[in-house]
Amino acid sequence: MIHQFIFAAPRLGMSEEAFQRYWVEIHAVRYASRIPQIRRYLVVTRIRMPGETTQPLWGGVAEIWLANAEEQLASLQTPEFLLGARADEPNWAAFWMTRGLDTTAHEILPGPPETRDNGMAKLLVLSKRREGLPLQAFKDYCLGAHAARVLQVPGLRRYVQGHVVDGYYSIGEAVLDCVEQLWFDNLDALLEAGRSMQHQLVRADYRLFTEERYLHEMIVREHWIIGPEPRPYTPGVPAPPLA
C-alpha cells in the first residue's frame, strides 16, 4: 500500500482559512474523491498557533492511500483526475508550492482505532537525512533509536513513520526522506507534550541524523473524506459519489 502525502499552500490572494475550507468542502468531495483508485483519502489542515510569526510553507496535506504503483499510475490517467482534480487545482492552491511524497508506513505505536471524528490532534514532522549519511543508516536509526525516544514522549497515543519509497532515489534525491505522524488526545495534550523534557530530548536527537534546515513541523487537524475503512476498487467502474 502506498501512503502518499501531498503538501499544498493557498493560491495568491486566498486566505489560509478559505483555502482549507475550499479543499475540505469542495475540492476533496467534488473532485479528488471521484478518482476511483483512491482507497482512503484524508485531508489534514494546519492549526494556526497564537503568536506565530513565520509564514508556513503549507496550509495542509492530502493523505492518499493507493494499493500499488500500477493503480497509482492509472489514477493519473483518469478523467476524474485530469478534468476534475487537476483542473480544479488553480482555483485554490499555489501549484508551484505543491510537493508530493510516496511513502511506506511503519506503525511504531498502533494506538486506538481510527474514526472519522476522534477529536485528536496530530503532529507532522518532515525530515531530510544528514548530509553524508547513507539512506539505509538513516532508516535504521529513525526506526530504532529515534523511535524509542519518541515513544517516551508523554501523552503520545499513536505513532507512524512514513519513509519515502525507493523509486524516488532511482535518478536523484527525494526532497525529504521521512514523514512522522504523532497523535495526541487533543491540542492541549500535544502542546503539553511539547513542553516536556522527553520532547526536548527528541528535538536534540534530530541533530544527530537530520539536516535541521530541512526539518519541518505542522500541527494539524484530520478531515476524513474516504475512510478510515478502505473503499473497494473495481477496474472500469466509476467511484460512487460521496453520501
matplotlib code that plots the C-alpha trace (Angstrom):
import matplotlib.pyplot as plt

x = [0.0, 1.3, 0.7, 1.0, 1.4, 0.6, 1.6, -0.2, -0.4, -3.1, -3.1, -2.2, -4.8, -6.5, -6.5, -5.4, -8.9, -10.6, -8.0, -8.6, -12.4, -12.4, -10.1, -12.2, -15.7, -15.4, -12.2, -11.9, -15.6, -16.5, -13.2, -10.4, -12.7, -14.1, -10.7, -11.6, -8.2, -8.0, -8.7, -8.6, -8.4, -7.7, -7.1, -5.3, -5.4, -2.8, -3.7, -2.6, -0.8, -1.2, 1.7, 3.2, 5.4, 6.7, 4.9, 4.2, 5.3, 2.0, -1.6, -2.5, -1.7, -3.7, -3.1, -4.0, -3.7, -3.4, -2.9, 0.2, 2.2, 0.1, -3.1, -1.4, -0.3, -3.7, -5.3, -3.2, -4.7, -8.3, -10.7, -11.6, -8.0, -7.2, -10.5, -11.5, -8.9, -6.0, -8.2, -9.6, -6.2, -5.6, -8.9, -7.4, -3.8, -0.4, 0.7, 4.4, 4.4, 2.8, 5.1, 4.2, 5.9, 5.0, 5.8, 5.7, 4.1, 5.8, 3.5, 5.5, 2.7, -0.7, -2.9, -6.7, -8.8, -9.2, -12.5, -13.9, -14.1, -11.9, -11.0, -7.3, -4.5, -1.6, 1.9, 3.7, 7.5, 9.2, 12.9, 15.8, 18.8, 22.1, 24.5, 26.7, 24.5, 23.6, 19.9, 19.7, 21.6, 19.0, 16.1, 17.7, 18.4, 15.0, 13.1, 15.3, 17.0, 15.0, 11.6, 12.5, 13.0, 9.7, 7.8, 8.9, 7.0, 4.1, 0.6, 1.6, -1.3, -0.3, 3.0, 3.7, 6.8, 6.4, 9.6, 9.9, 9.7, 12.9, 11.8, 12.3, 16.1, 16.5, 17.6, 18.4, 17.4, 14.0, 13.2, 12.5, 13.1, 10.6, 7.2, 6.5, 3.0, 2.3, -1.2, -2.4, -5.8, -6.3, -4.4, -3.8, -2.2, 0.0, 1.2, 1.8, 3.9, 5.9, 7.0, 8.2, 11.8, 11.2, 10.2, 13.3, 15.4, 13.7, 14.4, 18.0, 18.2, 17.2, 20.6, 22.3, 20.8, 18.9, 19.6, 18.0, 17.3, 15.0, 13.2, 9.5, 6.7, 3.0, 0.2, -2.9, -6.5, -7.8, -10.8, -11.6, -13.1, -12.9, -12.3, -11.0, -12.2, -10.8, -13.1, -13.1, -12.0, -13.1, -11.2, -13.5, -16.1, -16.5, -16.2, -19.6, -20.5, -19.9, -23.0]
y = [0.0, 3.4, 6.2, 9.4, 12.9, 16.0, 19.3, 22.4, 26.1, 28.8, 30.4, 34.1, 36.3, 33.5, 33.3, 30.1, 29.7, 30.0, 27.6, 25.0, 25.3, 25.0, 22.0, 20.1, 21.1, 21.4, 20.1, 16.9, 16.0, 17.0, 16.2, 14.2, 11.7, 10.7, 9.2, 5.5, 4.1, 6.1, 3.6, 6.1, 9.9, 12.2, 16.0, 17.5, 21.2, 23.2, 24.6, 28.2, 28.8, 32.0, 34.3, 32.6, 35.0, 32.9, 32.2, 28.5, 26.6, 24.8, 25.1, 21.5, 18.0, 15.4, 11.9, 9.3, 5.5, 3.5, -0.2, -0.2, 1.7, 0.3, 1.7, 5.0, 5.4, 4.5, 7.1, 9.9, 9.0, 9.1, 11.9, 12.3, 13.4, 15.2, 17.0, 17.1, 17.3, 18.6, 21.2, 22.5, 23.0, 26.6, 27.6, 27.2, 26.0, 27.6, 24.8, 25.9, 25.2, 21.7, 18.8, 15.1, 12.2, 8.5, 6.6, 3.2, 3.3, 1.8, 1.7, 2.1, 2.6, 1.3, 3.4, 3.5, 2.5, 5.2, 7.0, 9.8, 12.3, 11.3, 14.9, 14.1, 16.5, 15.3, 16.5, 16.0, 16.1, 16.1, 15.4, 15.0, 12.9, 14.5, 15.1, 12.1, 9.7, 6.7, 6.2, 2.8, 4.1, 6.9, 4.5, 2.1, 4.9, 6.6, 3.3, 2.2, 4.6, 7.6, 5.9, 4.6, 8.2, 9.4, 6.6, 8.2, 11.5, 11.8, 11.6, 10.0, 7.8, 6.7, 6.9, 6.2, 6.8, 7.1, 6.5, 7.7, 4.8, 3.7, 4.9, 8.5, 7.8, 6.0, 9.1, 11.6, 12.6, 12.9, 16.4, 14.8, 11.3, 10.7, 12.0, 11.2, 11.3, 11.6, 11.6, 13.1, 13.1, 16.8, 20.0, 20.7, 17.3, 17.9, 21.3, 19.9, 17.1, 19.7, 21.3, 18.0, 17.1, 13.9, 16.0, 18.2, 15.1, 14.1, 17.5, 17.2, 13.8, 15.2, 16.9, 13.5, 12.3, 15.0, 18.3, 20.9, 23.4, 20.9, 19.9, 21.0, 20.6, 21.1, 20.7, 19.6, 18.5, 15.5, 15.5, 12.1, 12.2, 8.4, 6.2, 5.2, 2.0, 1.4, 1.9, -1.1, -0.6, -2.5, -1.5, 0.1, 1.0, 4.7, 5.7, 6.2, 9.8, 10.5, 10.5]
z = [0.0, -1.0, 1.6, -0.4, 1.1, -1.0, 0.7, -0.6, 0.1, -0.8, -4.2, -4.3, -2.7, -0.8, 2.9, 4.6, 6.2, 2.8, 1.2, 3.9, 3.6, -0.2, 0.0, 2.5, 1.4, -2.3, -4.0, -1.9, -2.2, -5.7, -7.5, -5.8, -4.1, -7.6, -8.6, -8.4, -7.5, -4.2, -1.4, 1.5, 1.5, 4.4, 4.4, 7.3, 7.8, 9.7, 13.1, 13.5, 16.8, 18.8, 18.4, 15.3, 13.3, 10.4, 7.1, 6.9, 3.8, 3.5, 4.9, 4.7, 3.4, 1.5, 2.6, -0.1, 0.1, -3.2, -3.5, -5.6, -8.2, -11.1, -9.7, -8.9, -12.5, -13.7, -11.4, -13.0, -16.4, -15.4, -16.5, -12.8, -12.2, -15.5, -16.0, -12.3, -9.5, -11.6, -13.5, -10.2, -8.5, -9.7, -8.0, -4.6, -4.5, -5.4, -7.7, -7.6, -3.9, -4.1, -3.1, -3.2, -1.4, -1.7, 1.5, 3.1, 6.5, 9.6, 12.5, 15.7, 18.2, 17.0, 19.3, 19.3, 16.2, 13.6, 13.5, 11.4, 14.2, 17.2, 18.3, 18.3, 17.3, 15.1, 14.7, 11.4, 11.4, 8.0, 7.8, 5.5, 6.5, 7.5, 4.6, 4.0, 6.0, 3.9, 3.3, 5.0, 8.0, 8.3, 8.1, 10.7, 13.2, 12.6, 13.1, 16.0, 18.5, 17.4, 17.6, 21.1, 22.2, 20.6, 22.5, 25.8, 25.0, 27.4, 26.1, 22.8, 21.6, 18.1, 16.1, 12.5, 10.4, 6.6, 4.7, 1.1, -1.4, -3.1, -6.5, -5.5, -5.4, -8.7, -10.6, -7.8, -4.3, -2.7, -1.4, 2.0, 3.4, 6.2, 7.4, 11.1, 12.5, 16.2, 17.6, 20.9, 22.6, 21.8, 21.1, 24.8, 25.2, 22.2, 23.4, 26.9, 25.4, 23.5, 26.8, 28.3, 28.9, 26.8, 23.8, 24.2, 24.0, 20.8, 19.3, 20.3, 18.7, 15.3, 15.2, 15.1, 11.8, 10.0, 8.3, 10.7, 7.9, 6.3, 9.4, 9.3, 11.9, 11.4, 13.9, 12.0, 12.3, 10.4, 8.0, 6.6, 3.1, 2.2, 5.2, 7.6, 6.2, 2.7, -0.3, -2.8, -6.3, -9.4, -12.7, -15.1, -12.5, -11.6, -7.9, -6.3, -5.2, -1.6, 0.6]

ax = plt.figure().add_subplot(projection="3d")
ax.plot(x, y, z, "-o")
ax.set_aspect("equal")
plt.show()
